[in-house]
Amino acid sequence: MAGDRYRPQVGPQTTDDRLQQIFVEMIEPLHDAHTGLARARAGGGLTPVFGGLRPGTAQPTKELRKRSAEAVASQLLAPEVVFGGGRLGVGELPGGIGHLRVSGFDDYVDDGSYQDQAAELDRALDAVLAGPARPRGLVIDVRLNGGGSDELGPRIAARLTDRPYLAYRKVARNDPGDPTRFTTPQPIPVRPAAGARYTGPVALLTAGSTVSAGETFTQALIARSPHVTRIGENTQGVFSDVLIRLLSPTFAVILPNEKFLTPDGSSFDGPGIPPDVRTPVFTPEELDGLKDSALSRARQALGGASGT
């Protein structure tokens, strides 16, 4: 076990920097994006020093976001209209297909309450769903979604259905000595929203950089009818809220402690939610050619021309 290997390396003479290295070496093989290490700041608070990640995941750098936006824009009829400080984008594809980009489920409004964040999300949803020309198909893009509030995902799902259904059930570890013990499952429903709703065909674009709340949103659309066609790659495979525990006055560990369950009691933790249609996602080759195979396949699935 990792503890047996590393415990002898820690003693009174172990420096904080060496201890940090040891902790990272213990955590890194988990390849879990909700597992990490942080150091305490002198003035209070924590500074992350390490976070796990599934091998092969493309980090959503500023450059990747810029180039991917250019590839998407090559298929839009006009520049997208942005909301939420740029984290939300609404556009139109040929054939009357709407396009909704959701790059995160937080930070739509500076220092805003949940109600403020939800109101900004509603503005974007109204722009794509309640305009004078209702879409005959809808593409939702969460490929570079780093997560945020799990509550905002079902808010979108509530605008995409006219009947209530179960998004998922949520459980949390409740016994430090027994990893098999969890709380009673808490059902998280999707109920039709009062505002303008869209119940036509939907394609959802996902990738390894679809993380956390981006994944719980993906899971919240699985039971939607008609079926939402998932296109792209497996999501990252980390659904839980994070649990922060102090290891010492200097270090804190970040851990997942929850599961988001399917109707049969399983979860997508680890491998992530798979697509129905697997395509390249923002590869260097595609970006160099200003191509977006996933978006093209989404348009085909919704009955529109594939474009480039």
N, C-alpha and C positions, 0 to 999 in steps of 0.2 A: 504494500500500500504506500501511497505518497507520503503519509505521515511517518511511517516507519523509516522511509528513506531520508527524509529531510529533517526530522526532529533532532538527530545527533549533530546536525550542522548549526544548530542554534544554541548559543550560550551567552554568558555575561559579556563576552567580548565582541559579540556580533553587532556590527554597525547597522544603522537604519537602512543604508543603501544596500547592504548585503541581504538584510532581511526582506527588503522589497524584492530583490532579485529572486530569492527563494520562494516567496509567495507567488510571484509571476510564473516561475517554473512549475509550480504546483497547479496553477489555474489554467495555464495556456492549453494543455492537452485536452481540456473539456470542449474547446471550440464552441463556446456558448456565448452569444452576444449579450446575454443578461447576467453574465458572471464577470466580475472585475475587481479591481483593487483601487483604493483611493487613499490619499494622505491628508491628514488634518492641516488646515492652514492656521497660521499664527493668530490671525484675527477672527477665527471661527470659520466654520464650513469645511468642505472637503474638495480636494482637487483630484479628479480621476488620473491615475497613472497607467492603468492597463485595462483593456476590455477585450473579451474574447470575440471570435468571429469564425464562422464556418469557412474552411479552406475553399479557395476559389471565388470568394465573394468580391465583386467589384465595389470598391469604396466610392460612395457618391461625392467625389471631389467637386470643387467649384468648376474645374475644367470639364469634367464629365457632364455636369448639369448643363453647362453652356452648349456643349456639342450635341448632347441628346435633345435639347430644346430646338436646336437648328434642324435636326433630323425630323422631329415631329412637325415643326413649322412648315417643312417642305410639302406636307400633305394637307395642311389646313388651308381653308379658303381665304382666311384673313388672319392677321396676328391675334393671338388669344387675348382675352380681357382678363386681367389679373385681379385677384382679391386676396385678402389675408396677408398683406405684405409680400405678395409674390408666391406664397405657399399654395395658392389655389389658382387654377387657370381654366377659363371656359373658352372653347372654340367650336368651329363648325367644320366638318369634313364633307366631301362631296356626297351627294345622294341624300341629303337631309339627315345626316348622322351627327349627333352632338358629341362633343369631346370634353371631358372633365378631368383635369389633372389635379391630383391631391398629393402634394409632396410632404405632407405631415399632418398630424392631428393636434397641433398646438401652435402657439405663437402667432395666431392670426391678428391679435390686437395687443399692443404693448400694455403690460400691467393690467390686462382686462380679466374680468371674472369669467367663469364658465359660460354664463349667459351671454357675455359679450362675444366670446369665441363662437358660440353656437349661432348667434345672430349674424356674424360675418359669414359663416358657412352657409347659412340659409340664403344670404344674398347671392352667393355663387350658385347655389342650387336653383334659385328662382331664375337666374340669368339663363341657365341651360334648359330648365324644365318648363318655365312659365312664360316664355317669350311668345311673340305673335306666331312664330312658326314652331310648333311642337315637334321635337325630333321623332323620326321614325325608327331610329336606332340610337344607342348610346354606348360610347366607349369611356370607361373609367380607367385612368392610368395611375397606379400606385407603385410603379416599378422603383422609384427613388424615394419611397416613403419611409422615413426613419422612426415613425411612431408618434406617441403623444398620449392623448386622452382616449381611452377605450370607449367612452360614452359618445364620442362624436361619430364613430363609424356606424353604429346602429341608427344614428340620426339620418345619415344618408340612406341607409336601407329602408327606413320608414317612409321615404319619399319614392320608393321603387316598388311598392306593393299595395294592394287593396285588401289584403287579408293578413291577420296576425299569424306569426309563426315563431318557432323557437330558434334563436340565433345560435346559442350554445349554453352549456351549463358550466359553472365555474366552481372550483374547489381549491382549498388552501391547506398546506401542511399544518397540522395542529398538535404534533407530538415530536419534540426534538429527539426522542429516543427511538422512534419507530417511523421510518420513512414511508411506510405503507398507510399511515393514518392521515385522513383528510377530513375536512369539514363536510357537512351535508351539502350536496350539490345545490348551487343557487342558479335557478333558471334565469336567463337573460332573454327577454322576448323582443321581437320587432313588432311594433304596432303601427298601422297606417297613420301617417301624419295628417294633420288637418289642412296643410297647405297643398299646393299643386303637386300632383303625383304623376309618375310615369310608370306604366306597367308593361311596356313593350320589351323587345329584345335588348339585352345588355351583354357587352363583352368587357371583361376585366383583365388588364395587363399587369402581370406580376413578375418579380425577379428575386434573386437572392438578396437584393438590397431593399426588399419589402420586409419591414421589420416590425415586431411588437404590435402596436395598435393598427399598423397597416395589415398585419396578419389576422388580428381578431376581426377587423372589418371584412377581410376576405372570407373568413369563416362565417361571418354573419350573413353572407350572400349565398352560401351553399344551398340552404333550404328554400331559397326564394323561387317562386314559380311565376313565369317560365324560367327555366334553368339559365343561370349566368355562365357564359362560356369563358373559362379562364385560359389565357394565352400568355406564353412566355416561358418562365422558369419556376421551379419551386421557390416558395418564400423562404425566409431565413430559418424559421423553426424555433422562434423564441416568443412565447405568448404571455408569460407571467408578468405581473407587476414585479418590480425589484424590491428585495428586502435588504436593508443596510444594517450591518452589525459591526460594532467596534471590536477590533482585535486587540487594540492597545491605545494609549493616548495619541499614537502617531498614525495608525493604520485602521482602515475600515474595509470590510469585504462586502461586495455587492453580489447578491444571490437571487435566483428565482425560487419561489415557493408555492406556485399555483399551477393548476392545469385548466385549460379550456377544453371541455369535453364535447365529443360528437354524441349523437343520439345513442350509439352503441357503447359509450363509455370510454372510447379510445381518445387519443389526442394526436396532434400533428407536431408536438415538440420533437426537435431533432431534425428530421428530414424536411419539415415544412409542408405546406399545402401544395400538391402537385398541380400543374396546369392540365387542362383537357387537350390543348394543342401546344406542343413544345416548339419553340422557335428561338433563334439567337436574340439576345437582348443587349443592345448598345455595345457590341463588340468593336474593337478598333477597325476591323475591316468594314463593318457596316457604317460606322461613323465616317470613315474616310470617303465612302461612296455616298454619303448623305442618305442612307437607307434606314428603314425601320421595319423589319420583317414582321414583328409582332403587331404593329399598328396596321400594316397591310393585311395580315391574316384576320385581324378584328373586323376590318371593313368587309372582307370577303364573307366572314361569318354572319354579318349583319345584312348581307345582300347588296353591298356597294362595290364599286370598282376597287381593285386592290391598290392602284397607284404604284408608287415606287417603294 
